[in-house]
Amino acid sequence: MAWFDIIGTIGVALIILAYGAVQTRKMRSEQLSYSVMNLIGAAMILVSLRYSFNLASVVIEVFWILISLWGIVLWFRHRNSDIPPSESPAS
């Protein structure tokens, strides 16, 4: 296994762990850690895709990163608010 495959596999594990934690209610999707795990995982997968290119996978990882960044922005916007990000009106 090449180093970039190992990086990509760790990225996949992070995304699966985050999703599994939400599904088992160990983590909430509104938590900063959820978005950060998804962001890092997707970035690590993109590293591996740099060496073993697949357009469809690159596209989904770019969107995964953008959505994760949006989740981080929402977390920072609402961290001092009494309203959880999931209940606030769309901006």
C-alpha positions in Angstrom: 0.0 0.0 0.0 1.4 3.4 -1.0 1.6 6.3 1.5 -1.2 8.1 -0.3 -3.4 5.1 -0.1 -2.8 5.0 3.6 -3.7 8.7 3.9 -6.9 8.1 1.9 -7.9 5.1 4.0 -7.5 7.1 7.2 -9.7 9.8 5.7 -12.4 7.2 4.9 -12.1 5.9 8.4 -12.6 9.5 9.8 -15.7 10.0 7.8 -17.2 6.6 8.7 -16.4 7.2 12.4 -18.1 10.6 12.3 -21.2 9.2 10.5 -21.3 6.2 12.8 -21.1 8.4 15.9 -24.0 10.5 14.7 -26.1 7.4 13.9 -25.4 5.9 17.4 -26.0 9.3 19.0 -22.5 9.5 20.4 -22.2 12.8 18.4 -24.5 15.4 17.0 -24.2 16.6 13.5 -24.3 20.2 14.8 -21.1 19.6 16.8 -17.9 21.2 15.5 -16.1 17.9 15.8 -18.4 16.3 13.3 -17.7 18.9 10.6 -14.0 18.9 11.3 -13.8 15.1 11.1 -15.6 15.2 7.7 -13.4 18.1 6.5 -10.1 16.4 7.4 -11.4 13.0 6.1 -12.4 14.4 2.7 -9.1 16.4 2.4 -7.2 13.2 3.1 -9.1 11.3 0.5 -8.4 14.1 -2.0 -4.6 13.6 -1.3 -5.0 10.0 -2.3 -7.0 11.0 -5.4 -4.2 13.3 -6.5 -2.1 10.1 -7.1 -4.9 7.8 -8.2 -7.4 10.2 -10.0 -11.1 9.5 -10.3 -13.2 12.5 -11.3 -16.4 11.4 -9.6 -14.6 10.9 -6.3 -12.9 14.2 -6.6 -16.2 15.9 -7.2 -17.9 14.3 -4.2 -14.9 15.1 -1.9 -14.9 18.7 -3.0 -18.6 19.0 -2.1 -17.9 17.1 1.1 -15.3 19.7 2.0 -17.6 22.7 1.1 -20.5 21.3 3.1 -18.1 20.6 6.1 -16.8 24.2 5.9 -20.4 25.5 5.9 -21.1 23.4 9.0 -18.0 24.9 10.7 -19.1 28.4 9.7 -22.6 27.7 11.2 -21.0 26.4 14.4 -19.0 29.6 14.9 -22.0 31.7 14.1 -24.2 30.0 16.6 -21.7 29.0 19.3 -22.8 32.0 21.5 -26.4 31.7 20.6 -29.2 29.8 22.5 -30.6 28.6 19.2 -29.0 25.4 17.8 -27.9 25.8 14.1 -30.4 23.2 13.0 -33.3 25.3 14.3 -32.2 28.7 13.1 -33.9 30.3 10.0 -32.0 30.1 6.7 -29.7 33.0 6.1 
